[in-house]
Amino acid sequence: MRLRVEFTTEPFDLEEAPAHAVAAREVIQKAQLDAVDVGPFGNTAEGETDEVLTAVTALLRDSLAAGATRVSLQVNVIREETP
């Protein structure tokens, strides 16, 4: 099964990326995920179930340790298209 994860970390800082946002992005960028899109207000990535769930665990652990006060996250199943 393939999953898509979307996440943001808070508090926001419009001047520069806070340490918790950098930590979360580094986890996602180092993970073996596809379609990684890192932006200032939201981030997404796709991958197989085990890889996404492993990355989400590390993302929560690292971003909270780096000072995040909130992590908003959504995980969706990507349905396979049938011909």
C-alpha positions in Angstrom: 0.0 0.0 0.0 1.2 3.5 -0.8 0.7 6.4 1.6 0.9 10.2 1.3 1.9 12.2 4.4 1.3 16.0 4.7 2.7 17.8 7.7 3.5 21.2 9.2 5.2 22.1 12.4 4.6 25.1 14.7 5.3 27.7 15.8 5.8 29.5 12.5 8.6 31.9 11.9 8.3 33.9 8.6 11.9 35.2 8.9 13.7 31.9 8.9 13.0 28.2 9.2 12.8 27.2 12.9 14.9 24.3 14.1 11.9 22.0 14.4 10.9 22.7 10.8 14.4 22.0 9.6 14.5 18.7 11.7 11.2 17.5 10.2 12.3 18.3 6.7 15.7 16.6 7.1 13.9 13.4 8.2 11.6 13.4 5.2 14.4 14.3 2.8 16.6 11.5 4.1 13.8 8.9 4.1 13.3 6.6 1.2 10.2 8.4 0.0 8.9 9.6 -3.4 7.3 12.9 -4.5 8.9 14.9 -1.6 7.7 18.5 -1.7 9.0 20.8 1.0 7.5 24.2 1.3 7.2 27.1 3.7 3.7 26.3 4.9 3.4 22.6 4.2 5.3 19.5 3.2 4.3 16.3 1.5 5.8 13.0 0.6 4.7 9.6 -0.7 6.0 6.1 -0.3 5.3 2.5 0.8 3.6 2.0 4.1 6.6 0.9 6.2 8.8 3.8 4.9 6.2 6.4 5.5 5.3 5.2 9.0 9.0 5.0 9.9 9.6 8.5 8.6 6.5 9.8 10.5 7.8 8.4 13.8 11.2 10.0 13.3 9.6 13.3 12.2 7.5 13.5 15.4 10.4 12.5 17.6 13.0 14.9 16.0 10.7 17.9 15.5 9.3 17.8 19.1 12.8 17.4 20.4 13.8 20.5 18.4 11.1 22.7 19.9 7.9 22.1 17.9 4.8 22.9 20.0 2.5 21.4 17.4 2.8 19.0 14.6 -0.1 18.8 12.2 -0.1 15.7 10.1 -2.3 13.8 7.8 -1.8 10.4 6.2 -3.8 9.3 3.2 -3.9 6.0 1.4 -3.1 6.4 -2.3 -5.6 4.3 -4.2 -4.2 2.5 -7.2 -5.9 3.3 -10.5 -7.4 0.4 -12.3 -7.5 0.4 -16.1 
